[in-house]
Amino acid sequence: MRKATQNKSMRVTWHDQKTSLEINFYPKTSDKSQVVVQHGKLPNASSAAKMKAYWGKALDRLRDAVAG
């Protein structure tokens, strides 16, 4: 983790040590929030599409875990 602002955002170097993540947390209602992941410095459109699918599935798993 390179930088974090409590309850707002994180900047992280991905495990490949080449790309980076910006993760933002937004409150929606008293019992809901939104998580947005931006995976930057990807080498090409194919990698971007692959990571978009990866993060979609990861955020779905997170939603399911939090919902119980």
C-alpha positions in Angstrom: 0.0 0.0 0.0 1.5 3.3 -1.0 -1.1 5.7 0.4 -4.4 5.5 2.3 -7.0 7.9 3.4 -9.2 6.3 6.2 -12.7 5.5 5.0 -12.0 7.1 1.6 -9.3 5.6 -0.6 -6.2 3.4 -1.0 -3.4 3.4 -3.6 -1.7 0.0 -4.0 1.0 -1.5 -6.2 -0.4 -4.7 -7.7 1.5 -7.9 -7.0 3.1 -7.7 -10.5 5.0 -4.6 -9.2 4.2 -2.9 -12.6 0.5 -1.9 -12.3 -1.3 0.1 -9.7 -4.7 0.1 -8.1 -6.8 3.1 -6.9 -9.6 1.9 -4.6 -12.2 4.4 -3.6 -15.0 4.0 -1.0 -18.2 6.0 -1.2 -21.0 6.0 1.4 -24.4 5.6 -0.2 -26.9 5.2 2.6 -26.6 4.4 6.3 -26.2 0.7 5.5 -24.7 0.8 2.0 -21.5 1.9 0.3 -19.8 1.7 -3.1 -16.3 0.4 -3.8 -14.7 1.5 -7.1 -11.4 -0.1 -8.3 -9.3 1.5 -11.0 -6.4 -0.7 -12.2 -4.0 1.5 -14.0 -0.8 1.2 -16.1 -2.0 -1.9 -17.8 0.0 -2.7 -21.0 -2.8 -3.1 -23.5 -6.6 -3.3 -24.1 -6.5 -7.1 -23.7 -5.0 -6.8 -20.2 -7.5 -4.1 -19.3 -10.4 -6.3 -20.4 -9.1 -9.3 -18.4 -8.6 -7.2 -15.3 -12.1 -5.6 -15.7 -13.6 -9.1 -15.6 -11.4 -10.0 -12.7 -12.4 -7.0 -10.6 -16.0 -7.5 -11.5 -16.0 -11.0 -10.1 -13.9 -10.0 -7.0 -16.3 -7.2 -6.2 -19.3 -9.5 -6.6 -17.7 -11.9 -4.1 -17.1 -9.0 -1.7 -20.8 -8.0 -2.0 -21.9 -11.5 -1.3 -19.6 -11.9 1.7 -20.8 -8.6 3.2 -24.5 -9.3 2.5 -24.1 -12.6 4.4 
